Amino acid sequence: MTATPSRTRAHWLGATLAGILAAVPAAELAAQQETEDPRRTEPLTPVQPPPPPTTETPPSPEPIVDPAEEEQVERQEFDKLGAAVVYNDEEIQFRYRFETDNPSWYHSFRSYQDGEWVNPDDSEGHASEYGFNEDRISVMIDDGNVPGFADYGGYLTAHPGVRSLPGEATSGEVDDSFIADWGLGSDVRKFLAQTRDLPEDADPAERWKHPVPPEEIERLQEEGNFISSIQWRSHRSGPIGYGDPGYVLVYRSTAEGTGPYTSNWDSENNRPLYMFDPEVAGHAALDLEGLKEQRYGQDDYYYLAEGHMVPFDPEHEWQEGDTLPAHYLREPDGSRGAARATGRYEDGAWQVTITRGLEAVNPLDSKTFEPGNVYNLQFAVHSGGVGERYHEVSMPLRLSLGAGDADAHLQAVYTDGSLGDAEADLVDVPLFYPGVLTYDEVSDEAGTVGSLLRLAGEEPLNPHRLRTLQQFILTHERLAYQDREEDGDGGR
């Protein structure tokens, strides 16, 4: 495993060529943001779909790159995810290949320091100092029942208040909200606007606080108005051969059933629940310095799972720097256990497959795949030790599952035999950094970003269409955090 520094927010900003962040004049951006949008002044009707994009080809936006930098910008490259889909009469399989020279199959740990078990990474879930965030590859799936997904993808789920965005809701605000009352979580996660009903006199930035009634959410879910997802995790699911299904509706939720990982923490005694079985793994714990130097390979016992873990022994002679995973793996079941997976880093790339039955185990949290239909997909990759929103995504793509749609970006390959024996060429899908834009901003058809997003969406496999969009996104993020700091709200 290559011992290179993990990527941080500075990596994403620094990856853009010098001068690009200053390419959009602040006054121009401010004027654009002050343009009145009548959709934002009216209360949200719970069942009203997001406004569809214009069907007319928008005018080409003004270039935001200084002509002197054009040659440099032309050389800007984007990561690509190789993707293919095969299916037979029973199952569907997603295949991925993602090149990276800084893979990570480590994820959060607890380390023995000064007689206590503590988190050695004080990054609060963001890009880790040590790279203790696993690499992940995921796909969001829409069967046509989610209005706007084909145009906006994951931006449908990004709203003010969501964690890790500028102005994210505080823990106190969440504790006083329906999110805590309904037992959903301790922060604001992705959600669809249809699940909120903004009062007429309320600030749109507080939309997350106002859910529609539970019976309305149930109706939306029964109608399939949710985004399904399947995530492959290099630490928390991959080693035991599974993916991790979930969905987004009123909250970013896990699918029904037992998940492939759970907390390895005894809160009553402030120590781990399990440790490595020395007789099987050869050690009771990992070495923190060894983790920092990425010495534990894919074939080593770097994760906890049945067969090589035992209950934590407080009488063991624990040494300074002894480290245990913060989660242990287990056999999943139900809808959450429906996605089998293989994954390995070799030849400079992650090689991953996700296999699931065509029929959803639970149609309230997963999409059924029916041959003859077209599906909207969006891929995302977390790599290099980054967490939360610091990831790369594709533009929304169309998948033809034997539908005869020649314009679909991905054509699923049918076989009447084993999926493992089917041949399918990988399609290079360009990825970009989505930044801190919200749905309100990208769906503003009069705004610059709306035009840029539509232009990129016309040819989602063409990285040239992403260049100006990416530069705008990075500039927008810089200004958003700058504004937060000037207002005294901090940089998060």
C-alpha positions in Angstrom: 0.0 0.0 0.0 1.6 3.3 -1.1 2.4 5.5 1.9 1.3 8.8 0.5 -0.6 11.6 2.4 -4.3 11.4 2.4 -6.4 13.8 0.4 -8.0 16.7 2.2 -10.1 19.7 1.2 -6.9 21.4 0.2 -6.3 18.6 -2.2 -9.5 19.3 -4.0 -8.9 23.0 -4.2 -5.2 22.6 -5.0 -6.0 20.2 -7.8 -7.3 23.1 -9.8 -4.8 25.1 -11.6 -3.6 28.3 -10.0 -5.8 31.3 -10.7 -9.0 29.3 -11.4 -10.6 30.0 -8.0 -10.4 33.7 -8.7 -11.9 33.4 -12.2 -15.4 34.3 -11.3 -15.7 37.9 -10.1 -17.3 38.0 -6.6 -19.6 40.8 -7.7 -20.9 38.8 -10.6 -21.6 35.8 -8.4 -23.2 38.0 -5.7 -25.5 39.6 -8.3 -26.5 36.2 -9.6 -27.3 35.0 -6.0 -29.4 38.1 -5.4 -31.6 37.4 -8.5 -35.1 36.8 -7.2 -36.4 33.3 -7.9 -40.2 33.1 -7.4 -40.0 29.4 -6.6 -38.1 30.2 -3.4 -40.8 32.6 -2.0 -43.7 30.2 -2.2 -44.4 27.4 0.4 -43.3 24.0 -0.8 -46.2 21.7 -1.8 -45.2 18.3 -0.4 -46.2 16.2 -3.5 -45.1 18.8 -6.0 -42.1 17.5 -8.0 -39.1 19.7 -8.5 -39.4 22.0 -11.5 -38.3 20.3 -14.7 -35.4 21.8 -16.6 -36.1 23.7 -19.7 -36.3 21.6 -22.8 -34.6 24.3 -24.9 -30.9 24.3 -25.3 -29.6 27.1 -23.0 -27.2 29.7 -24.4 -23.5 28.9 -23.8 -22.5 30.6 -20.6 -19.8 33.2 -20.6 -16.3 31.6 -20.1 -15.2 31.9 -16.5 -11.5 31.2 -17.2 -9.1 34.0 -18.1 -7.9 33.5 -21.7 -4.3 33.5 -20.4 -5.1 30.3 -18.5 -7.0 28.5 -21.3 -4.0 26.3 -22.3 -3.6 25.2 -18.7 -7.3 24.5 -18.2 -7.3 22.5 -21.4 -4.9 20.1 -19.8 -7.1 19.6 -16.7 -7.9 15.9 -16.3 -10.7 14.2 -14.4 -10.7 10.8 -12.7 -12.7 8.2 -14.4 -14.7 5.2 -13.1 -14.8 2.3 -15.4 -18.4 0.9 -15.2 -20.3 -2.0 -16.8 -23.6 -3.8 -16.1 -24.4 -7.4 -16.8 -27.6 -9.4 -16.0 -29.4 -12.7 -16.5 -32.9 -13.8 -15.7 -32.3 -13.7 -11.9 -29.5 -11.2 -11.1 -27.8 -8.0 -12.0 -24.1 -7.2 -11.6 -22.3 -3.8 -11.5 -18.7 -3.9 -12.4 -16.2 -1.1 -11.5 -12.6 -0.2 -12.0 -11.1 2.9 -10.4 -7.5 3.8 -10.8 -5.8 5.4 -7.8 -2.2 5.5 -6.4 -3.4 6.1 -2.9 -5.9 3.4 -1.9 -7.3 3.0 1.6 -8.9 0.0 3.2 -8.6 1.4 6.7 -11.5 3.0 8.6 -11.8 4.6 12.1 -10.0 3.0 15.0 -9.6 3.3 18.8 -6.0 3.4 20.1 -4.7 2.7 23.6 -3.1 5.9 24.8 -2.2 6.9 28.4 -4.3 4.1 29.8 -7.5 5.0 27.8 -9.0 3.9 24.5 -9.3 7.0 22.3 -9.9 8.0 18.7 -6.5 8.6 17.3 -8.0 10.7 14.5 -9.4 14.1 15.6 -10.7 15.0 12.2 -14.4 14.5 13.1 -15.1 12.4 10.1 -13.5 14.7 7.5 -10.4 13.9 5.5 -8.3 11.9 8.0 -4.8 12.9 9.2 -3.8 9.2 8.8 -6.0 8.2 5.9 -8.3 6.3 8.3 -11.3 6.6 6.0 -12.1 3.7 3.7 -12.4 3.9 -0.1 -15.9 3.5 -1.3 -17.7 3.2 -4.6 -21.5 3.7 -4.8 -24.3 4.0 -7.2 -27.6 6.0 -6.8 -30.5 4.4 -8.6 -33.8 5.9 -9.9 -36.4 4.0 -11.8 -38.0 7.1 -13.1 -40.2 7.8 -10.1 -38.0 10.5 -8.6 -38.8 13.8 -10.5 -35.6 15.7 -11.4 -33.1 12.9 -10.7 -32.2 12.5 -14.3 -31.2 16.1 -14.5 -29.8 16.9 -11.0 -28.8 13.6 -9.6 -27.5 13.8 -6.0 -28.0 17.6 -6.0 -31.7 16.8 -5.3 -30.6 15.7 -1.8 -28.4 18.7 -1.0 -30.1 21.4 1.1 -29.0 24.0 3.6 -28.5 22.5 7.1 -27.2 19.1 5.8 -24.0 18.0 7.6 -20.6 19.2 6.3 -22.1 22.0 4.2 -21.5 25.6 5.2 -24.1 26.5 7.8 -24.8 22.9 8.7 -27.3 22.5 11.5 -25.9 22.5 15.0 -26.3 19.5 17.3 -28.6 21.6 19.5 -30.8 22.4 16.5 -31.0 18.7 15.6 -31.8 17.7 19.2 -34.8 20.0 19.1 -36.0 18.8 15.8 -38.1 15.9 14.4 -34.9 14.1 13.4 -34.2 13.4 17.1 -37.9 12.9 17.9 -38.2 10.3 15.1 -34.9 8.6 16.1 -33.4 9.2 12.6 -30.0 10.4 13.8 -27.9 13.1 15.4 -27.3 15.3 12.4 -29.1 16.4 9.2 -28.5 13.9 6.3 -29.5 14.1 2.6 -33.2 14.3 1.9 -35.7 15.0 -0.9 -37.6 18.3 -0.9 -40.9 16.4 -1.3 -40.6 15.3 2.3 -40.6 18.8 3.6 -43.4 21.4 3.9 -41.9 24.9 4.3 -44.3 27.3 6.1 -45.0 30.4 4.2 -43.1 32.7 6.6 -40.2 30.4 7.2 -36.6 30.8 6.0 -35.9 28.4 3.1 -32.6 27.6 4.8 -34.7 25.9 7.5 -36.6 23.6 5.2 -35.0 20.6 6.8 -36.9 21.3 10.0 -40.4 21.0 8.5 -41.3 17.4 7.5 -44.6 16.4 5.9 -46.8 14.1 8.0 -45.6 10.5 8.3 -48.5 9.2 6.3 -47.3 11.4 3.4 -43.8 10.0 3.6 -45.2 6.5 3.6 -47.2 7.3 0.5 -44.1 8.7 -1.3 -42.2 5.6 -0.3 -44.9 3.2 -1.5 -45.0 5.1 -4.9 -41.2 4.6 -5.3 -40.4 8.3 -4.9 -37.1 7.6 -3.2 -33.5 7.2 -4.4 -32.0 3.7 -3.9 -28.3 3.2 -3.4 -25.7 0.4 -3.2 -22.4 1.2 -1.6 -19.2 -0.9 -1.6 -17.0 -0.2 1.4 -13.4 -1.3 1.3 -13.3 -1.9 5.1 -16.9 -2.0 6.5 -18.4 -4.5 3.9 -15.9 -5.6 1.3 -13.8 -8.0 3.3 -16.8 -10.2 4.1 -18.1 -10.1 0.5 -21.0 -7.6 0.7 -22.1 -4.2 -0.5 -24.4 -2.0 1.7 -27.8 -0.9 0.3 -29.6 2.2 1.4 -31.9 4.9 0.2 -32.7 8.6 0.5 -36.2 10.0 1.2 -36.9 11.9 4.4 -33.3 11.0 5.5 -30.3 9.1 4.2 -31.2 5.8 5.6 -29.9 2.2 5.6 -32.0 -0.5 4.0 -34.0 -2.8 6.2 -32.2 -5.6 8.0 -28.9 -6.3 9.7 -26.0 -4.3 8.2 -22.5 -5.7 7.5 -20.9 -3.7 10.2 -21.7 -2.3 13.7 -19.9 -0.4 16.5 -17.1 -2.1 18.4 -17.5 0.0 21.4 -18.6 -0.8 25.0 -19.9 2.6 26.1 -20.5 1.4 29.7 -16.9 0.6 30.2 -15.3 3.0 27.6 -13.4 0.3 25.8 -13.8 -1.9 22.7 -16.1 -4.9 22.7 -13.9 -7.2 20.7 -10.2 -7.6 20.0 -8.3 -9.8 17.5 -7.9 -13.5 18.4 -4.1 -13.8 18.8 -4.2 -17.5 18.0 -5.7 -16.8 14.6 -4.7 -13.3 13.7 -1.2 -13.5 15.3 -1.9 -10.3 17.3 -4.4 -8.9 19.8 -4.3 -5.5 18.3 -2.9 -3.5 15.4 0.0 -1.1 15.8 -0.9 2.6 15.4 2.5 3.4 13.8 2.0 0.5 11.4 -1.4 1.9 10.4 0.1 5.3 9.8 2.7 3.8 7.5 0.0 1.6 5.9 1.8 -1.6 6.5 -1.3 -3.8 6.8 -2.2 -5.3 3.4 -5.5 -6.6 2.0 -4.6 -10.2 3.1 -3.7 -9.2 6.6 -6.2 -9.1 9.5 -6.8 -5.3 9.6 -10.5 -5.7 10.2 -12.5 -7.5 12.9 -14.9 -10.3 11.9 -16.2 -13.6 13.1 -13.5 -16.2 13.0 -10.6 -14.0 14.1 -12.0 -11.9 16.9 -12.7 -12.6 20.6 -14.3 -10.6 23.4 -12.2 -7.8 24.7 -9.9 -8.9 27.5 -9.3 -6.0 29.9 -6.5 -8.0 31.7 -4.4 -8.2 28.5 -1.2 -6.4 28.8 -2.1 -3.5 26.5 0.7 -1.4 25.1 0.8 2.2 24.2 -0.3 2.5 20.6 -2.3 -0.8 20.5 -5.2 -0.1 18.1 -8.5 -1.8 17.4 -11.0 -1.1 14.6 -14.0 1.0 15.7 -16.3 -1.4 14.0 -16.6 -5.2 13.6 -18.1 -7.0 10.6 -21.0 -9.4 10.6 -23.1 -11.4 8.2 -25.9 -9.0 7.0 -29.4 -10.0 6.2 -32.7 -8.7 4.8 -32.6 -6.0 2.2 -29.3 -4.7 3.6 -27.7 -8.1 3.0 -29.0 -8.5 -0.6 -25.9 -7.1 -2.4 -22.9 -9.5 -2.6 -19.6 -8.1 -3.6 -16.0 -8.7 -4.5 -13.3 -6.1 -4.3 -9.6 -5.9 -4.5 -6.9 -3.3 -5.3 -4.5 -4.6 -7.9 -2.7 -3.3 -11.0 -3.1 0.2 -9.7 -6.9 0.1 -9.5 -9.9 -1.1 -7.4 -11.6 -3.9 -9.2 -15.1 -4.3 -7.7 -18.3 -6.2 -8.5 -21.7 -5.8 -6.8 -24.3 -8.5 -7.5 -27.9 -8.4 -6.5 -31.2 -10.1 -7.4 -33.3 -8.3 -10.1 -36.2 -8.3 -7.7 -35.8 -6.0 -4.6 -36.0 -7.8 -1.3 -37.9 -4.8 0.1 -39.4 -2.5 -2.6 -39.7 0.2 0.1 -36.0 0.7 0.2 -34.6 -0.8 -3.0 -35.5 -0.7 -6.7 -36.5 -3.7 -8.6 -34.7 -4.1 -12.0 -37.1 -5.1 -14.8 -35.6 -6.1 -18.2 -36.9 -3.7 -20.8 -36.7 -0.6 -18.7 -34.3 2.3 -18.5 -32.9 3.5 -15.2 -31.1 6.7 -14.1 -27.8 6.2 -12.3 -25.2 8.3 -10.7 -21.9 7.0 -9.4 -19.8 8.3 -6.6 -16.2 7.5 -5.4 -14.6 8.2 -2.1 -10.8 7.6 -2.3 -7.5 8.5 -0.8 -8.7 8.6 2.8 -11.5 11.2 2.4 -14.9 11.1 4.1 -18.4 12.6 4.0 -18.9 15.0 1.0 -15.2 15.0 -0.1 -15.8 12.7 -3.0 -16.2 12.6 -6.7 -19.4 12.0 -8.6 -20.6 11.4 -12.2 -23.3 13.2 -14.0 -26.6 11.3 -14.1 -26.5 8.5 -16.7 -29.1 6.3 -18.4 -28.8 2.6 -18.1 -30.7 0.5 -20.7 -31.6 -2.9 -19.2 -32.4 -4.5 -22.5 -34.7 -1.7 -23.4 -33.3 -1.1 -26.9 -32.4 2.5 -26.0 -29.5 3.3 -28.3 -29.0 6.7 -26.6 -28.5 5.2 -23.2 -25.0 5.8 -21.8 -24.7 2.3 -20.4 -26.0 -0.8 -22.1 -26.5 -3.7 -19.8 -25.2 -7.0 -21.3 -27.5 -10.0 -21.0 -26.4 -13.5 -20.5 -28.3 -16.7 -20.0 -25.5 -18.1 -18.0 -23.4 -17.2 -15.0 -22.8 -13.4 -14.6 -19.1 -14.1 -13.8 -18.6 -15.6 -17.3 -20.3 -12.7 -19.1 -18.0 -10.3 -21.0 -18.7 -6.6 -20.9 -16.5 -3.6 -21.9 -16.1 -1.0 -19.2 -17.3 2.5 -20.1 -15.1 5.4 -18.8 -17.4 7.6 -16.7 -15.7 11.0 -15.8 -16.0 12.1 -12.2 -16.0 15.6 -10.7 -16.1 17.2 -7.3 -19.7 18.4 -6.5 -18.8 21.1 -4.0 -21.2 22.7 -1.6 -24.0 23.6 -4.1 -27.6 23.0 -2.9 -30.6 22.0 -5.0 -32.1 25.5 -4.9 -28.9 26.8 -6.5 -28.5 24.2 -9.3 -32.2 24.2 -10.2 -32.2 28.0 -10.7 -32.4 28.0 -14.5 -31.5 31.7 -14.6 -28.3 31.1 -12.8 -24.9 30.3 -14.2 -24.6 26.9 -12.5 -27.9 25.7 -13.9 -26.7 26.4 -17.4 -23.4 24.7 -16.8 -25.0 21.7 -15.2 -27.4 21.2 -18.2 -24.5 21.6 -20.7 -22.5 18.9 -18.9 -25.6 16.7 -18.6 -26.1 16.7 -22.4 -22.9 14.6 -22.7 -22.2 13.1 -19.3 -19.4 10.9 -20.7 -17.5 13.9 -22.2 -15.1 15.3 -19.6 -14.7 18.5 -21.7 -18.2 19.5 -20.7 -17.1 19.3 -17.0 -14.3 21.8 -17.0 -16.1 25.1 -16.7 -18.6 23.5 -14.3 -15.9 22.3 -12.1 -14.2 25.6 -11.9 -17.4 27.3 -11.0 -18.1 24.8 -8.3 -14.6 25.3 -6.7 -15.0 29.1 -6.9 -18.5 28.8 -5.3 -17.1 26.8 -2.5 -14.2 29.2 -1.8 -16.6 32.1 -1.6 -19.2 30.2 0.5 -16.6 29.4 3.2 -15.1 32.9 3.0 -18.6 34.3 3.6 -19.1 32.0 6.6 -15.8 33.0 8.1 -16.5 36.7 7.6 -19.9 36.3 9.3 -18.1 34.7 12.2 -19.8 31.3 11.6 -16.5 29.3 11.1 -15.3 27.5 8.1 -17.3 24.3 8.3 
